[in-house]
């Protein structure tokens, strides 16, 4: 007998959601033996809204259109699609919640500009998830600034265990894997043990010192340390801004793929001897204050659970990079302290 999984996707009329919905519905993520019910959440329609162009539509209308397309795909694994502007309805009984909806970063904007703009959204969503979601729910925050948005949501939804709340660094992880593979002239699959420490921002510590290429330390394969420090690292840290500059819009296809990969790792597990990257609620590992949502190297057991890889070390360069991203997250926490219940 097929099992059923309910998946909520917020910001369901946006470009990132559009790039992931069919993959969630198709069986790629949860398997051909699992039926999927999608709950699509968007903001309410605005009365008196004037379209800025003849083709413009309100987000809820776009979500309705996306639902129509999903049904038209005829997936054998898609059981139903629910479209709503009510968070309580969207999160009712869900096993997974992918919180994609957030104001996007535009040209010239940094993540800090989004803190106040987006933080209040995640107060309400954290409360609605705690009130309505299934007891086994897992939550991935994709909307930026995702670490601090996750902190806000988790802090307002504490009835859900802390280890169920994740923020996405898998996009950064995938970017780093690809960049190392290109430089080394190898396939992506032989680049392993990459870690995105700390914040999904331009302070992230993209740890090349513990990474491996064909089982060897990446620094012994790519011996140009100057390239690793002054080209690879800043290019990974600022890749999102480079994409905005190139296409005039923030990452959508690659962000959706990162979210899909994150969920697939949870569902299927990580390969033996390797790990992935995810931002999760710290219990004090690596000296990070307890309760902060921090990017770590993690393994997944295939049952939805992450475990932090312990025992890794950093050289002086890595220690400085680690501290920089930690300091930024502490500053962000202070900036949203009014949104965090005592």
Residue pairs with C-beta under 8 A, 6 or more apart in sequence:
2 33
2 34
2 35
3 33
3 34
3 35
4 34
4 35
4 36
4 37
4 79
5 30
5 34
5 35
5 36
5 37
5 95
5 96
6 36
6 37
6 38
6 39
6 93
6 94
6 95
6 96
6 134
7 24
7 36
7 37
7 38
7 39
7 94
7 95
7 96
7 97
7 98
8 38
8 39
8 40
8 41
8 90
8 91
8 94
8 96
8 97
8 98
9 17
9 20
9 21
9 24
9 38
9 39
9 40
9 41
9 98
9 100
10 17
10 41
10 42
10 90
10 97
10 98
10 99
10 100
10 101
10 125
10 143
11 17
11 41
11 42
11 59
11 99
11 100
11 101
11 102
11 143
12 21
12 40
12 41
12 42
12 59
12 63
12 66
12 83
12 100
12 101
13 42
13 57
13 58
13 59
13 60
13 61
13 62
13 63
13 66
14 59
14 100
14 101
14 104
14 252
15 249
15 252
16 100
16 142
16 251
16 252
16 255
16 256
16 259
17 40
17 66
17 100
17 101
17 256
18 66
18 252
18 256
19 252
19 253
19 255
19 256
19 257
20 98
20 100
20 256
20 257
20 259
20 260
21 38
21 40
21 66
21 70
22 69
22 70
22 73
22 75
23 29
23 256
23 260
24 30
24 36
24 38
24 260
24 263
25 36
25 38
25 70
25 73
25 75
25 77
25 78
25 81
26 73
26 75
26 77
26 78
27 34
27 36
27 75
27 76
27 77
28 260
28 264
29 260
29 263
29 264
29 267
30 36
30 77
30 267
31 267
32 76
32 77
34 77
35 77
35 78
35 79
36 75
36 77
36 78
36 79
37 79
37 80
37 81
37 82
38 67
38 70
38 78
38 80
38 81
38 82
39 82
39 84
39 89
39 90
39 91
39 92
39 94
40 63
40 66
40 67
40 81
40 82
40 83
40 84
40 90
41 63
41 84
41 85
41 86
41 87
41 90
41 91
41 101
42 59
42 60
42 62
42 63
42 83
42 84
42 85
42 101
43 59
43 60
43 85
43 101
44 60
44 85
45 58
45 60
45 61
45 85
46 58
49 58
51 57
57 65
60 83
60 85
63 83
64 83
67 81
67 83
70 78
70 81
71 78
71 81
82 89
82 90
84 90
87 124
87 125
87 128
88 128
88 131
88 132
90 128
91 97
91 125
91 128
91 129
91 131
91 132
91 133
92 132
92 133
93 132
93 133
93 134
94 132
94 133
94 134
94 137
95 133
95 134
95 136
95 137
95 138
96 137
96 138
96 139
96 140
96 263
97 129
97 133
97 137
97 138
97 139
97 140
98 140
98 142
98 259
98 263
99 122
99 125
99 139
99 140
99 141
99 142
99 143
99 149
99 153
100 142
100 143
100 259
101 121
101 143
102 114
102 118
102 121
102 142
102 143
102 144
102 149
103 114
103 117
103 118
104 144
104 249
104 250
105 111
105 113
105 114
105 144
105 240
105 244
105 250
106 244
106 250
107 244
107 245
107 248
110 201
110 202
111 144
111 145
111 199
111 200
111 201
111 202
112 145
112 332
112 335
114 144
114 145
115 145
115 148
115 332
115 335
115 336
116 335
116 336
118 143
118 144
118 145
118 149
119 148
119 149
119 152
119 336
119 339
120 339
121 143
121 149
122 141
122 149
122 150
122 152
122 153
122 156
122 339
123 152
123 153
123 156
123 339
124 156
125 153
125 157
126 152
126 153
126 154
126 155
126 156
126 157
127 156
127 157
129 137
129 139
129 153
129 157
129 160
130 156
130 157
130 158
130 159
130 160
131 159
133 139
133 160
136 304
137 160
137 164
138 164
138 166
138 266
138 304
139 150
139 153
139 160
139 164
139 165
139 166
140 166
140 167
140 168
140 259
140 262
140 263
141 149
141 150
141 153
141 165
141 166
141 167
141 168
142 168
142 255
142 258
142 259
143 149
144 200
145 199
145 200
145 201
145 332
146 167
146 168
146 200
146 279
147 167
147 198
147 199
147 200
147 201
147 279
147 293
147 294
147 295
147 329
147 332
148 293
148 329
148 332
148 333
148 335
148 336
149 167
150 165
150 166
150 167
150 279
150 281
150 293
151 291
151 292
151 293
151 332
151 333
151 336
151 340
152 336
152 339
152 340
153 165
154 160
154 162
154 165
154 281
154 293
155 339
155 340
155 341
156 339
156 340
156 341
157 165
158 341
162 281
162 291
163 280
163 281
163 305
163 306
165 280
165 281
165 293
166 262
166 278
166 279
166 280
166 306
167 200
167 278
167 279
167 280
167 293
167 295
168 200
168 255
168 258
168 259
168 262
168 278
168 279
169 196
169 200
169 204
169 277
169 278
169 279
169 295
170 258
170 259
170 261
170 262
170 265
170 276
170 277
170 278
171 200
171 251
171 254
171 255
171 257
171 258
171 259
172 196
172 200
172 204
172 206
172 236
172 239
172 258
172 277
172 295
173 194
173 195
173 196
173 258
173 276
173 277
174 254
174 257
174 258
174 261
175 236
175 239
175 254
176 194
176 196
176 206
176 208
176 211
176 232
176 236
177 188
177 191
177 194
178 188
179 232
179 235
179 236
180 191
180 194
180 208
180 211
180 213
180 218
180 222
180 232
181 187
181 188
181 190
181 191
181 213
183 222
183 227
183 232
184 191
184 213
184 218
184 221
184 222
186 213
186 214
190 213
190 214
191 211
191 212
191 213
191 218
192 211
192 212
192 213
192 215
192 271
192 273
192 274
193 210
193 211
193 212
193 274
193 275
193 297
194 206
194 207
194 208
194 211
194 277
195 205
195 206
195 207
195 210
195 211
195 275
195 277
195 295
195 296
195 297
195 309
195 312
196 204
196 205
196 206
196 207
196 277
196 295
197 204
197 205
197 207
197 294
197 295
197 296
197 297
197 321
197 322
197 325
198 204
198 205
198 294
198 295
198 322
198 325
198 326
198 328
198 329
199 279
199 294
199 295
199 325
199 328
199 329
199 332
200 279
200 295
201 237
201 325
201 328
202 234
202 237
202 238
202 241
203 237
203 324
203 325
203 328
204 236
204 237
204 295
204 325
205 318
205 321
205 322
205 324
205 325
206 232
206 233
206 236
206 237
207 297
207 312
207 314
207 318
208 218
208 219
208 222
208 228
208 232
208 233
209 217
209 218
209 219
209 314
209 315
209 317
209 318
210 297
210 312
211 217
211 218
212 218
213 221
213 222
214 221
218 228
219 225
219 228
222 228
229 317
233 321
235 242
240 250
240 251
243 249
243 250
243 251
243 254
244 250
244 251
261 276
262 276
262 278
265 276
265 278
265 300
266 300
266 302
266 304
266 305
266 306
267 302
267 304
268 300
268 302
269 299
269 300
269 301
269 302
270 276
270 298
270 299
270 300
275 297
275 298
275 299
275 309
276 297
276 298
276 299
276 300
277 295
277 296
277 297
277 298
278 295
278 296
278 298
278 306
279 293
279 294
279 295
279 296
280 293
280 294
280 296
280 298
280 306
280 308
281 291
281 292
281 293
282 288
282 289
282 290
282 291
282 292
282 293
282 294
282 296
283 290
284 290
285 296
285 308
285 310
286 296
286 310
286 322
288 294
288 326
289 330
292 326
292 329
292 330
292 333
293 329
294 326
294 329
295 325
296 308
296 309
297 308
297 309
297 312
298 306
298 307
298 308
298 309
299 306
299 307
299 309
300 306
300 307
301 307
314 321
314 322
333 340
